[in-house]
Protein backbone atom coordinates (compact mmCIF):
# COMPACT_ATOMS: atom_id res chain seq x y z
CA UNK A 1 0.00 0.00 0.00
CA UNK A 2 2.74 2.45 0.96
CA UNK A 3 4.74 1.72 -2.20
CA UNK A 4 1.64 2.29 -4.36
CA UNK A 5 1.02 5.63 -2.63
CA UNK A 6 4.64 6.73 -3.09
CA UNK A 7 4.83 5.76 -6.76
CA UNK A 8 1.44 7.33 -7.52
CA UNK A 9 2.43 10.53 -5.72
CA UNK A 10 5.60 10.76 -7.81
CA UNK A 11 3.58 10.25 -11.01
CA UNK A 12 1.19 12.99 -9.88
CA UNK A 13 4.03 15.44 -9.21
CA UNK A 14 5.51 14.72 -12.65
CA UNK A 15 2.09 15.31 -14.24
CA UNK A 16 1.69 18.62 -12.39
CA UNK A 17 5.15 19.71 -13.56
CA UNK A 18 4.40 18.68 -17.16
CA UNK A 19 1.08 20.55 -17.20
CA UNK A 20 2.68 23.74 -15.93
CA UNK A 21 0.40 26.75 -16.37
CA UNK A 22 -2.27 24.53 -17.99
CA UNK A 23 -3.09 22.99 -14.60
CA UNK A 24 -6.70 23.56 -13.56
CA UNK A 25 -9.07 21.83 -11.14
CA UNK A 26 -11.87 22.16 -13.69
CA UNK A 27 -12.59 19.80 -16.60
CA UNK A 28 -12.82 22.70 -19.04
CA UNK A 29 -9.36 23.63 -20.37
CA UNK A 30 -8.05 27.12 -19.77
CA UNK A 31 -8.90 29.65 -22.48
CA UNK A 32 -5.24 30.30 -23.26
CA UNK A 33 -4.15 26.72 -22.50
CA UNK A 34 -2.31 24.24 -24.68
CA UNK A 35 -2.79 20.54 -25.26
CA UNK A 36 0.08 18.81 -23.46
CA UNK A 37 1.24 15.65 -25.22
CA UNK A 38 4.82 15.50 -23.96
CA UNK A 39 6.44 14.25 -20.78
CA UNK A 40 4.31 11.75 -18.91
CA UNK A 41 1.39 12.68 -21.17
CA UNK A 42 3.15 10.77 -24.00
CA UNK A 43 2.26 7.57 -22.13
CA UNK A 44 -1.00 8.29 -20.29
CA UNK A 45 -3.71 10.88 -20.95
CA UNK A 46 -4.87 11.41 -17.36
CA UNK A 47 -1.96 10.61 -15.03
CA UNK A 48 -3.18 12.83 -12.19
CA UNK A 49 -6.62 11.23 -12.10
CA UNK A 50 -5.25 7.69 -12.20
CA UNK A 51 -2.71 8.61 -9.52
CA UNK A 52 -5.51 9.79 -7.24
CA UNK A 53 -7.33 6.50 -7.69
CA UNK A 54 -4.17 4.49 -7.01
CA UNK A 55 -3.37 6.57 -3.91
CA UNK A 56 -6.88 5.89 -2.66
CA UNK A 57 -6.45 2.18 -3.42
CA UNK A 58 -3.15 2.22 -1.53
CA UNK A 59 -4.92 3.67 1.49
CA UNK A 60 -7.55 0.95 1.19
CA UNK A 61 -4.81 -1.70 1.18
CA UNK A 62 -3.26 -0.20 4.32
CA UNK A 63 -6.54 0.25 6.21
CA UNK A 64 -8.28 -2.79 4.66
CA UNK A 65 -11.73 -1.50 5.47
CA UNK A 66 -14.98 -1.68 3.50
CA UNK A 67 -15.30 2.07 4.14
CA UNK A 68 -12.05 2.80 2.25
CA UNK A 69 -13.04 0.40 -0.51
CA UNK A 70 -16.32 2.30 -0.90
CA UNK A 71 -14.44 5.62 -0.99
CA UNK A 72 -12.01 4.31 -3.62
CA UNK A 73 -14.82 3.01 -5.84
CA UNK A 74 -16.74 6.27 -5.42
CA UNK A 75 -13.66 8.31 -6.30
CA UNK A 76 -13.03 6.15 -9.38
CA UNK A 77 -16.61 6.70 -10.58
CA UNK A 78 -16.45 10.47 -10.06
CA UNK A 79 -13.10 10.67 -11.85
CA UNK A 80 -14.42 8.55 -14.73
CA UNK A 81 -17.30 11.01 -15.18
CA UNK A 82 -14.88 13.94 -15.01
CA UNK A 83 -12.65 12.32 -17.65
CA UNK A 84 -15.65 11.86 -19.98
CA UNK A 85 -16.62 15.52 -19.56
CA UNK A 86 -13.05 16.77 -19.88
CA UNK A 87 -12.43 14.77 -23.05
CA UNK A 88 -15.50 16.35 -24.65
CA UNK A 89 -14.05 19.80 -23.93
CA UNK A 90 -10.61 18.77 -25.18
CA UNK A 91 -12.06 17.30 -28.37
CA UNK A 92 -13.95 20.54 -29.05
CA UNK A 93 -11.02 22.84 -28.28
CA UNK A 94 -8.07 20.99 -29.82
CA UNK A 95 -8.38 19.68 -33.37
CA UNK A 96 -5.53 17.20 -32.83
CA UNK A 97 -7.01 15.70 -29.63
CA UNK A 98 -8.56 12.83 -31.57
CA UNK A 99 -5.13 11.83 -32.93
CA UNK A 100 -3.60 12.11 -29.45
CA UNK A 101 -6.41 10.02 -27.94
CA UNK A 102 -5.89 7.28 -30.53
CA UNK A 103 -2.13 7.29 -29.98
CA UNK A 104 -2.26 7.33 -26.15
CA UNK A 105 -4.89 4.77 -25.16
CA UNK A 106 -5.05 5.33 -21.37
Secondary structure, 3 states (H helix, E strand, C coil): CHHHHHHHHHHHHHHHHHHHHHCCCCCCCCCCCCCCCCHHHHCCCCHHHHHHHHHHHHHHHHHCCHHHHHHHHHHHHHHHHHHHHHHHHHHHHCCCHHHHHHHCCC
